Amino acid sequence: MLGALASRTGDEMSGPALLVAGLAVTGSPVLASSLLAGLTVSAAAGGPLLGVVLDRTRRPGRVLGWCLVGYGAGLLVVLAGLGRLPDAALIGVAVLTGLLGPSLNGGWTAQLPLVVGAGRLPRANALDAMSYNVAALAGPALVGVIATAAGGEAAVVAGVVLLVAALPAARVLPAREERLGKPGAVREELAAGFRAIAGNRALRRATVTSMVSMAGLAMLIVAAPLLGLRLAGDAGYGALLLAVTAGAALAANAVIARAGVRWRPLRAGRQGSAGVARAGMGWDTVMVVSTLLIGMGTLVAAVAGAFAVAVVAAVVVGVGEGPQLTALFAVRHREAPERVRGQVFTTGASLKITSFAAGSALAGPLVALSPGAALLAGAGVQLLAVAAYGLLSLPRSALEGPTPYGPDEETQSGDQAGRVER
């Protein structure tokens, strides 16, 4: 878990640090923003491919280790080339480096069942989700402190140091059992991973819901500085609102980890004593309720007339955001077939990164009108995510064939519903 935390914190530092370093060294906001965009946009292509590699190897820890080395080396190459190499070359290196980005997040989460037993997996999953919250809170803050004290270049180096610190943990990750039969072609493996997500109702709706919700969160993040400026007279208060959100998400996941929520989801028609989760609801339900909370908090922020109200809104968003991530991981662990588990996690991470970029792009023109307009749109996107969840929960058409990996969730027996892996 410490290795994953170091890796994710280094990842969270890399984007802001490159942005600050690029601006400080070259004085070009265009290049600085292009480096950040290059680092994130390529994740959409890198995630599925990395998932295939992780699923095909018996020692996924070694693959993660090489990804850490490659990502850190790419950051250092960009840093060394600032002001020396052509802008196009630097952006190209950033794009290549970003291909490895999903391994720093979803790649670690996919290995969780190799590290802990089925009985400890629910708590470990909540702690894993907490590491994302800690990284999101600590990463940008560290960049701000280090860049202020020693410059943006030092912040990039500090991020690389954290990536290197995760190497020992990656190297000692357990090996998985030998796969039966030879793996297929990469193209076939990629198709199998996408079919696993699209063919399983729980994975399909969790993936789509989280993607749409991420676009709405991006709108909140883009609007936060201007909201702080409008309500408190300083854009820095917007960063404080985002810190409050991250802190509330961390606290909410800490409560989940402390409660030790049972793994088995609560499903329609199976609400007897054996099927009711200790917390009173299953992960699938947590997913949609938490998305509603994010939408409610974003709506309150949109109409806030005082900074104190915006702080309350930020807390509500965080209370939704933390459990939403935990629920998403729980559904993936529960439903993902073992032979494509890495693809399910890294592809999901890639899709969320892409969705975040799209939401940020849409928020730009809206924020130019007013932060309230962007926040209202963000709240509407969260409602759209809830609607997508409901739509994808409808029974499958009789014309659809069976899923590629076993029956759909409603056709499984009660015993199968409680299994961690299928």
N, C-alpha and C positions, 0 to 999 in steps of 0.2 A: 504493500500500500504506500509506503514511503517512496518507493521508486516511481510509482505512478504519480504521486503528488509532485515530486521534483520534476518529472517529465512535463506534466501539465502546466506547472508554474512557469517553467522555461518557455513553453509554447505560448502561454498568455503574455509573457514578457516580449517575445520576439517581434510581434507586429508593432506595438507601440514603440519599442526601442528602435527598430529600423526607421519608423516614421520620424522620431526625434533626431536620430543620428543623420538621416538623409537630409533633413532640413538644416541641421546645424553645420554639416560639412559643405553642402552644395548651395544652400540658400534657396533651393528650388522646391516649392510645395508640390509642384506637378510631379517631380521625380519621387519625392517622399511618399506621396499618396499612391503613385504607380507601383512602388516597391511593395507597399502593404497590400494593394489589390492583387499583384502577382503572386504574393505569398499565400493568399487565401483562395483565389479563383481556381487554381489548379487542383485543389483538393477534390473537386468533383470527379476528376479522372483518376486521381491517385488512390482514393479509398477502395473501390472495387478491386483494383489490381493488387493492392497490398493485402486485401482480404484473401484473395486466391493464394498468394504466397504463404500467408500465415496458416491457411487451412491445409496446404499441401505438405508442410514440414512437420517433422516430429518434434523439433526444438524451436517453437515460436519465439522463445526468449532471445535466441541468437539473432533472429530476423529483427526483432524490436531493437536489439543492441545496434545492429548495423544502421537501422533507420535513425536512431539517435545520433550516431556518428555522422551520417550523411546530412541530417538536418542542421546540426551544429556547424559542420564544415561549410555548408552553403551560406549560413549566416555570416561566418567569418570571411568568406570570399567576397560577399557583397560589401561588408564593412571595409575590407582592405581596398576594394576597388572604387569606393566613393571618391569622386574628384579625380580619379586616375583613368578609369575605364569608361567607354561610351555608355550613355544611359541605357540604350537598348540591350547591351550586354549584361548590365546589372539587373535589369528587369527580367531578362531571360534566366539568369541564375536564380532569382527569387521564385520564378515560376517552377523551375525544376526542383528547388528546395521544397516548395509547397506541396509537391506530389507526395512527400513523405509525412505531411502534417497529420492525416487521420490516424497514423500509427501511434502518435503521441497521446491520443485520447481513446478512441474506440478499440485500438489494438490491444491496449492493456486490459480494458474491461472485458474483452472477449476471452481472456485467459483466466478469469476469476474462478471458474469451476475447476481448473487444474490445481488451484492453490488451496481452496477450502472445500470441505465436504458439503453434501447437500443440506445437512442440518444447520450449518453455519452460513449458508449462502445468502439468506435474506438480510441478516445483519451486515454481512460483508458487502452486499450490494448497496445498502444505505450508506455505509462508510465510503464506498467507492464514489457514490454520487456526491458525498460531502467534499471529497478531494477536488472535484470540479468547482464547487462553490468556493473553497479556500483558494484555489489557483486563480479563479476569476477575480477574487478580492485582493489577493496578495500581488499577483503579477503586475498589473498596471500601477499599483501603489509603489512597488519596488522600483519600477522604471522611473516614476516621478522623483523618488528620493535620490536614486543613484544619478539620474541625469542632472538633477539640480546640484548635487555635490561634486560630480566628477565628469559630467558630460554624457551625451547620448551614446558615444562609442563605448564607454564603460558599461552602460546598461545592456548593450548587445552582448558584450563579453560575459557579464553576469548571467544573462539568460543561457548562454552556451555552457557556463560552469554548472548550472543546474541540470542541463541535459546530460552532461558527463557524469554528474553525481547519480543519475538514475541507471547508469550502465551496470554496476554490480548487481542490482536487483533484477535487471532484465536477463543477465547471464545465468542466474540461478533459478529461473522459472522452470517448473517441472516439465518433463517431456510428456507428450501424449502417447496413447497406445498406437501401435502400427495400424495404418489404414488397410482394410481388405481391398485387394485389387489395385491396379495401377490407376493413377489419376488421369482424367481425360485431358484433352487439349485445353489451353487457357480459355479460349473462346467458349468452350462447353462449360467450363467451371464458372465463368462469369455469368453465363445464362442460367446455370443452376442456382447461383446465389440470388439473382433477381427473381427467379421463379419461386424460391423459398419465401421471399418477402411478399410477392404479389399473390401467391397461392394460398397463404395462410391468413385467415380473416383477422386474427388478433395482431399479427405482425403488420399486416397491410394498414389497418386503421391506426395503429400506434405510430407507424412511420409517417403516414400522411398528416395525422393530427399534429405531431411534433414539428413537422416541416412547416406547416401553415402557421402554427403558433410561433415558431422561431422568426418568421417574417414580421409578425406583429411585435415581438420583443425588440427586433432591430429598429423599428420605428420609435419605440420608447427610448432606446438608447440614443438615437440620433437627436431626438427632441429634448432630452434631459438638460443639456447645457443651456439651451434657450429658455427652457422652463425655469431653471434656476435664476437666469438673468432677469426674467420677467417678474418673478415672485420675490426675489431677494436682492436683486441688483448686481449679481455677480454670477458668471457662468460656472464658477467653481462650485457653487451650491448644487448645480446639476450633477456634478461628479459625486457629491456627497449623497444625493438621492440614489444614485446607482450603487454606492457603497452600502447604503441602508438596505437596498433590495438584496444584494449579495449576502449581507449579514443575516437577513431574515430567512433567506433560502437555506443558509448553513444551519441556522437554529432549527428550522423545520425538519431538515434531514437528521439532525442530531436527535430530535424527539422520536423520529421513526426508528433510528438505529437503537435507541434506548428501549423502545417499546418491543422491538423484536417481532415485527409484523410477520405473520405466517406467510409462507410462499404461495399456498393454494389460493387461486382467485375465487371470488364469489360469483357464481354464474346463475343465470335465470334457471329456475327449476331445481337448483341444488342448494337450497338454503337451510338444509338440516344442520344438526349439530356438527356433523363431520365436515361440512363445507363452509361454515361461517368463519371468516378470518378473525383473529383476536381483536383487530382494530375496527371491526364492524363493516368493512368494505374490502373488496379485492383490488388488485393493482389496476385492472381495467377500469374500474369505477374511479379510482384515485386519478387516473389519467384525465378523464373528462372533467371531474370536479376541480382539479387543480388548474386546468385550462380556463374554466369559468372564473376562477379567482383572479387569474392573471388579467382577464378581460375586465373584470370589475375594478381592479386596481388601476388599470390604464384609463378607464373611463373616469374614475374619480380624479386622477391626475389631470385629465383634459379639462375638467370644469373647476379645478382648484383655484380659489381666489386668495389663498394664503399659503405660505410655505409649510406651515404645520400640517395643513390638509394634504399637501403633496408628500410629506413624510409618511403620513398614514397610508396614502396610496402606494408608496414604495414598499411599505411593509406588507401590504396585501399582495402585491405582485410577487414579492419574495416568498411569502408563505405558499403561493401557488407554484412558483418556478422550481423550488427545491423538490417537493414531492413529485412534480411532473417528471423530472429527470430520473428520480428513483423508480417511479412506476414504469417509465419507458425501458430502463435497463432490466427491470424484473420481467416484463413481458418478453423482451428479447431472449433473456436467459431461459425462460420457461418454454418458449416456442421454437427457438432456432434449432434446426437439425445440426447435429454435431459436426458433420462433414463440411458444412458451410457457415459455421458459427462466426468465424472471423470476418467473412464477407458481410454477414448481416450487420455486424457492429461497425465495421469501417465504411460500408456503403451508407449506412444510416448517418454516420458522422459527416460524410461527404455531402449528403443531401441537405443536412441541416446547415452546413457552412454555406452552401450555395443559396439556400433559402434566406439566410441572414444577409448575404450580399444583395439579393434581390429586394428584400425589405428595406435595406439601407438606401438603395438607389431610388426606390419609390418615395421614401420619406424626405429626400432632399428637397424636391419642389414644394412639398407640403409644409415643411418647416419654414421655407422662405415666405409662405403666407402667414403662418403662425404656428407655434408649437402645439397649440390646442388642436389645430386641424390634423397634424400628424398623429397626435395621441388619439383623437377620435377614430382616425383610420386604423390605428393599431388595435383599439378596442374592437372595431368591426372585424378585423382580421382574426382576432381570438374567437369571436362568435362564429366566424366562418369555419375555424378549426373544430369547434364543437359540433357544428352542423355536419362537417365532413365525417366526424366520428359517428354521429347518428346514422348518416347515410350508409357508411360502410359497415354498420352493425346490422343492416337489414339482411334477411335470409338470402342465401345464394339462390339464383335462378335454377330451376330444374334443368335448364339447357346447359349449365356449366358442368364440366366434368370434375372428377375428384382432384384434389390438390396434389402437387408433385410429391409432397412428403407427408403422407398420412392423411386421415380424415380431417375435415374442418372441425373447429373447436366444439360445436354443438353436437357433433355425432360421437364424441368420445365418451367413454365410460367414466364414472366417478373416480375410479382408481387412476385412470390415465390422466385425468385433469390435475391431479396433484403431483405428477412427476416433474422433476426439474428439467430433464432432458427427454427428447423423443427420439 
